[in-house]
Amino acid sequence: MSVISKAAGASLLIFMTATGNAQVLFTYGGKAVTKTDFLKAYNKNNTENSPTDKSYRDYLELYTRFKLKVQAALDKKLDTISTQKAELNSFRNQIIDGYVRDEASINELVTESILRSRKDIHIAHIFVAAGKNATPEAVKKAEEKINAALSQLQKGQDFSKVAAEFSEDPSVSVNKGDVGYVTALVLPYELENAVYTTPVGKFSTPVRSKAGFHIFKNLDEREGYGRMKAAQILLAFPPNATNEQKAEVKKRADSIYNVLTKGSDFKLLVTQFSNDNISWQAGGEMVEFGVGQYELPFENGAFALKKDGDISEPVMSSFGYHIIKRLQHKPAVADTANAQLREEFKQRIVQSDRMQVSQKMLLKKVLQTTGFKKYPVNEQLLFIMADSVFANKHLPVFADLNAKTPLFSFTKKTITVKDFQANLEMIRNYENMRAGKTNQQLYDEFIEVSAFDYYRQHLEEYNKEFAYQLNEFKEGNLLFEIMQRKIWDPASTDSAGLKKYYTAHKDKYWWESSADAIIFTATNEKASEEYRNKVKENYKDWKKYIDLSGGHLQGDSGRFELGQIPVVDRTNFTEGLITANVRNETDNTVAFAYIVKLYPNREVRGFADARGFVINDYQLYLEEQWIAELKKKYPVKINEAVLKSLSK
């Protein structure tokens, strides 16, 4: 029967249980590192070569040393010093926004948008205004008007007639409510939902947006046109143009089109004639667009072009005449698994109002994740208090509501009436933050803001990737701090230790064939020739030449090995030599050197000349001694079975 030592037994227990089902690759001083964590670090730092058993073992040595040094820093409580805490907090603030969004809900919105983009819908529209600054009375009046329009539609009245009577859209007098085709990601999300859930020939119930109330009718559907990349020459109408002026613009547009059909350069004509100040600077090239983003005549003209490079005849819009060149057409594709397509749609969604929808979806998860609990409270009294705050009056005194009354809580924090009061006092002087909002809406917003604040403050507990990235930065900073204190600073300031190390290893530090030289860099060939002649006349005034050169000459003197001196070909170095010009192809600067004194034979470097090399070697020496101490303090135990499995 074998006997297992306590230390060996403890290591075995750690390998078996430290991280649940995760395989432990190694332990150091009782702390475990899993196979997963090691591979994550390895794959991040070894992207060029295919992994092998040797590469894994080599990196394991580096990684264990890294972990030992970080542990030493933690033992010295370096993570508590103000600079470390400030830098970690700054980094946290830099990356947190990328994590405080719901990727799952964004992916749902991406899939939905890709599928919807396969279909363009021809819509008619009735609009009644009720913006965010509308009074409750104005909102009520608008709601009554849109419902009156709905009533007429339900009685069978023609949509265009009802639109002409009730709609406040400025264009209704011309289009009778018919606004053409739209597709996904053109309308605000709540309006898009109404359009895409209304069958052909039917109309929607009223839907509220930030601008007011809307009723949509689905007039027709077609296969999605996709998206277009185009360039244009715009010949704009003058303000309040007469028919004669418009005819003159048309005549000019026809002339330019005729020149184009004979092979003239489109971009050149853009620079000469286009009145579109935005696309003009890019040779007429416009931002990629889809259906429903521009006026119908322009849109029809662009999507009617059959192939890339085709140019339209002049197309009239309310702005003027457009000559459109098709650059690239992207057909609508319902491949929701296409990674490139998903990324394109994701970027558009992130920049749209859909992110507010995503945030609402995330809020539900945040409230559940953070242990949100709402307490019973007399909200009528709470809102009376809110009115007093906004009126800047003394707060009323209630028997069952005071500053300490809890409103809601999260796992590690309780929010009270006092917190809500502070929030109201903060927004009191910002009319845009509370305009048109009821006390109930302000309270709901306070709950949402409080939930996201708490979630952000405790994100490490809820997001493993965020916690990993934050810890990675923390450990990297601690490594730098401990190395600075333990190795780098002591090695560079320990004069006695450096000299002792140099004496013991003097045969490592040699001068190969070398020279005392001045190496010059001139900004161009002309400057080089000017100062080469001056150096040839009197090299001792080289610093004066630099000072008077106006920045055209730089220089550095010292002892250099001959291989460090810039030369074109093999050079026969002699004292007093000015080497041939060497041109730097990157920035066109020119280098040359003046040889002051030659040392043709190999020589041992003195301590002063070898100091830089000695410091570097001494640092490595001190580090190896330190690592040996750390391995005794935190014994490293490697699970060979798990290590061998890495390369299988």
Secondary structure by P-SEA (a helix, b strand, c coil): cccccaaaaaaaaaacccccccccccccccccccaaaaaaaaaaacccccccaaaaaaaaaaaaaaaaaaaaaaaacccccaaaaaaaaaaaaaccccccccaaaaaaaaaaaaaaacbbbbccbbbbbbcccccaaaaaaaaaaaaaaaaaaaacccaaaaaaccccccccccccccccccccccccaaaaaaaaacccccccccccccccccccccccccccccbbbbbbbbbcccccccaaaaaaaaaaaaaaaaaaaacccaaaaaaccccccccccccccccccccccccaaaaaaaaaccccccccccccccccccbbbbccccccccccccaaaaaaaaaaaaacaaaaaaaaaaaaaaaaaacccccccaaaaaaaaaaaaaacccbbbbccccccccccccccccccaaaaaaaaaaacccccccccccaaaaaaaaaaaaaaaaaaaacccccaaaaaaaaaaaaaaaaaaaaaaccaaaaaaaaaaaaaaaaacccccccccccbbbbbbbccaaaaaaaaaaaaacccaaaaaaaaccccccccccccccccccccccccccccccccccccccccbbbbbbbcccccbbbbbccccaaaaaaaaaaaaaaaaaaaaaaaabbbbbaaaaaaaccc
